[in-house]
């Protein structure tokens, strides 16, 4: 809230928005904790987390399962670490390929867990993505990468930017953009709850 407004006025405003807040909370997907038995999408493919306390620590893919070794209490952190590392690897490779096709340089690629953005690109060429993109189908991930790399050419959302975005993606972006909007709330629920 702006610094020159009172806290009580802000709380009154929030109280007046309570019906809208309640509707938004009711419509939000439930959290999906990363625990034994949970089904989590990885690159758009649903995989079941299977904990094996006797197995070596870490996560490995076997068929449609994510096998997780080590103590049960370590499963959520191990799976999230694995997903973040996979996201960094795939996003770095996709960014390098699309940047090479665009003829631009990217200073760095990193992943985080922003509350509302899937990616961002600074004027210096640093690109940051949400690790949760690794949960989405590959074409959605590629769309976000193409979008951010297009910002290395145009730091706006002009018609020239949109043309570069479509060219770098390899076609129209409406379908993957729509798919990301549809999937977004459920992707943000993974690891929560």
N, C-alpha and C positions, 0 to 999 in steps of 0.2 A: 504494500500500500504506500502511497506517497507519504513522505515524512511529515508533511504539514497537516495531515488528517489524524483524527483521534482514533485510538484503538477501539473505543466504544462504538464509534460510528461504523468502523469496519465490521465489528462483531454484529451490529444491528443489520448491516447489509447481508452478511452471511446468513443470519437467521431468516431473513426474507427470502433467501435463495434455497432454503432447506428442502422444499418439495423437488426442485430441480436436482439438487445434490443427491437426494434419496433415489430419484429415478435413475441417475447416472450410476450410482453404486449398485442398484438392483440389476442393471443391464450389464455390468462388468462381468467378464468371465471369472469363474472361481480360480484361485491360485492353483498351480500345479507344482507341488514340491518335488524336488529331484530325489526320490527315495525308491527303495526296492519295490518293484511292481509297477511303478509309474510308466506311462507311455508318453514319450517325448519325441517331437519331430526333430530329425537331423537331416538337413538339406531337403526338407519336405517329405522325408520318409519316416513314418512312425516307427520308433524302436522302443522296446521294453527294457527298463533298467532291471538287471538281475544281479543281486549281491551274492558273492561267494566269499565268505570270510577266509576260506583256506587258500584262495587264489592270491597271486602276487598283487601288491597294491597297484592301483592305476585303473584305467578304463581301456577296454578293447572291444571292437565290433566283431560280433560273430552272428552272421545271418541277420535276423531282425532284432538282435539283442545288443545292449550295451552291458558287457560283463564288467563288474566292479569288484576288485579285491580289497582286502583290508577290513578294518573294523566298521561295523554298521554306522556308527556315528560320523564316519568320514565320507560316506557315500555322497551326500549332497555337494560337499566342497570338491570332491574328486571329479564328479560329473561336470560341475560348472567350470572347473579349471580346464578339463579336457575340451569342453565346448568352446571356451574362450581361445584356447590354443589352436583348435581347428579353425575357428573363425579368423584368427590372425593370419594363419597360413593361407587359407582360401582367399580371403580378401586381399592380402598382399599380392598373391599370384594374379588374381583377376585385375587388380588395379594396375600392376605392371604391364599386363597384356593390353589393356585398353589404353593406358597412357602411351605405350609405344605406338599403337595404331593412330592415336591422336597427334603424335609428334610432340608431346609435352613431357615435362619432368614432374615427378612427385617427390617432394623432399622426404616425407615419412608417411607410414601407414600405421595407425594404432587402433585399438579397440577399447571400448568402455561400455558403460551402461547408462546412457543418457535417458532422462525421463520422457522426452518427447521427440527427439530427432533420431533418424536412422543413419545419418551421416552428416559431416560438415567438412568444408574445405576452406582453409585459410588462404590469404593472398600470397603467403610464402610457399605454398605447395604442400603443407601438412594436411593430410586427410585422416579424419577420425570416423570410425564406424561403430554402430552398436553391435556387440558380439551376438546379439539375438538374431541377426541376419542369417547366421548359420542354421537356424531352425527353419527358415523359409525355403521354398523351392529354389533351385539354382537360378532360374530366370529372374526371380525377384531380387536375389542378391546381385546378379549382373546388372539389373536396371539401376539399383542404388549406386553401384560403382560407376556406371556410365554417367549418371547424374552428377556425381561428385567430380569425376574427371572432366566433364564438360565445363565445370566451374574453373578449371585451369585455363580454359579458352575464353570464357565469358563469366565474369563474376556478377551475374544477374540472372533473371529468368526471362530474358527478352526472346523474341522470335528466333534470333540467331542462336541463342543458347539452346532453345528447344530443338532446333534443327541439328545442332551438334550432338545433343543428347540422343536423339533418335538414330543418328548416323553411328555413334559409338556403341549404342545398344544393338544395332543391327536391324532396326525396324521400329514400328510404332510402339510407344511406351504405355499406352492407355491400359492395356490388359495387365501388365505387371504392376503398374501403379495402383490399379483397382484391387488387385489381389493383395497387395501389401496393406491397403486400407482395410480390407476384409479380415486379413489374418492378424493385423497389428495388435489388437487387444489380447488375443490368445497368446501371441508370442511374448508379450510383456508380462503375462501371468506365469510363464515358466520359471520355476525356481522360487516362487512366492507361495505363501499360504501355509 
